[in-house]
Every structure is written in C-alpha cells, then in structure tokens.
Amino acid sequence: MDPQQWLDNFEAKLADLQRKSADLQENFENSQATASSPDGAVTVTVGPNGGLLDIRLGHRATELGSARLTALIMQTVRVAQKQAARNVMAAFEPLGEGTEAMRMVSDAIPDDDGPEDHERDYGPAEVEPEPEPVRAAPSVRAAVPPAPGRPAQPPSRPVRASRPVDDEDDDNQPW
C-alpha cells in the first residue's frame, strides 16, 4: 500500500469516527425518556443519566392517597429510567458496536420487556384503599352564662390530638 492511499484511508476513518462521535453526543443529549402511569395520574421525564427532570401529576393523583401516589411515582420513574438507558445504548451502538464498552453498557440495562415487567413496575391493578386518618373528637363545652359582674370569656380552642413521639425524626430532620 502506498503512503498516500494509507493516509487517505486513515483520514476517511478519522472523519467517520468524528461524525459518529458528534452523532453520539447529539443522540446522548436527546436520550431523555418520558413515561406515564397506566391511569395517567403520574408523568415523569428523566435525563440520559436517569435523573428526574420533570414530574407532572394528573387530576387523578389526588384520589390515590399518599402511599399509592408515592409508589406510582417511583414505579413510573423506574420505567422512564429503563427507557432512557435503552436510548443511551441505542445512541452508543454505532460507535461501540462489538466492543467491550458496548457489552458493559448493555449488561447494565435489565432485559425485562415482557408483560410481567409491566406488572412488576406498576403492581396489581386493584389496590386496597388507604384507611381514613383517625381524628380527635371535637371539644364540646356547655354554654354557661357568666356570673353576675364577670365578663363573658370567649370559648376555648379545641384540643388537638397529640402526635406520637418519633425519636428518629430528630435525627433525620434538622429543622
């Protein structure tokens, strides 16, 4: 092979590598993913690194109760993170095909696309309702007319139910 032909081949490979690198960077930046819960109560967007970029709660979210809403948010984030990881892998594929780096990237993404994965991510369709919080009975005070010569006193405020003491709150919440 003559030196000029070798140089031309090298420059062509270099130009191809630069193009693939630029494509990788652009595709990586666009590898965010958005997922919605099956009922539309939660929609999240995560970036290529899996970090949460946006969360939107639909009108149905308020009907779920705090425990179910929390679980639904976490499950929806997990679905979006899996999709973002697949998008990153697809973006990396043209540059890393057949390399050890590509194998490492693909090994980091779970292979769970079946219907049972959707069930695992979102749980069963039927969820037991949360119990209603226990409220303290309102304070009832009989109206007694003031004694002659004494001004009437305003009624006292109802007594609030005390919260159970949780020593761990002091450690976890510095405020």
C-alpha positions, 0 to 999 in steps of 0.5 A: 500500500502506498503512503498516500492511499494509507493516509487517505484511508486513515483520514476517511476513518478519522472523519467517520469516527468524528461524525459518529462521535458528534452523532453520539453526543447529539443522540446522548443529549436527546436520550431523555425518556418520558413515561406515564402511569397506566391511569395517567395520574403520574408523568415523569421525564428523566435525563440520559443519566436517569435523573428526574427532570420533570414530574407532572401529576394528573387530576387523578393523583389526588384520589390515590392517597399518599402511599399509592401516589408515592409508589406510582411515582417511583414505579413510573420513574423506574420505567422512564429510567429503563427507557432512557438507558435503552436510548443511551445504548441505542445512541452508543451502538454505532460507535461501540458496536462489538466492543467491550464498552458496548457489552458493559453498557448493555449488561447494565440495562435489565432485559425485562420487556415482557408483560410481567415487567409491566406488572412488576413496575406498576403492581396489581391493578386493584389496590386496597384503599388507604384507611381514613386518618383517625381524628380527635373528637371535637371539644364540646363545652356547655354554654354557661352564662357568666356570673353576675359582674364577670365578663363573658370569656370567649370559648376555648380552642379545641384540643388537638390530638397529640402526635406520637413521639418519633425519636428518629425524626430528630435525627433525620430532620434538622429543622 
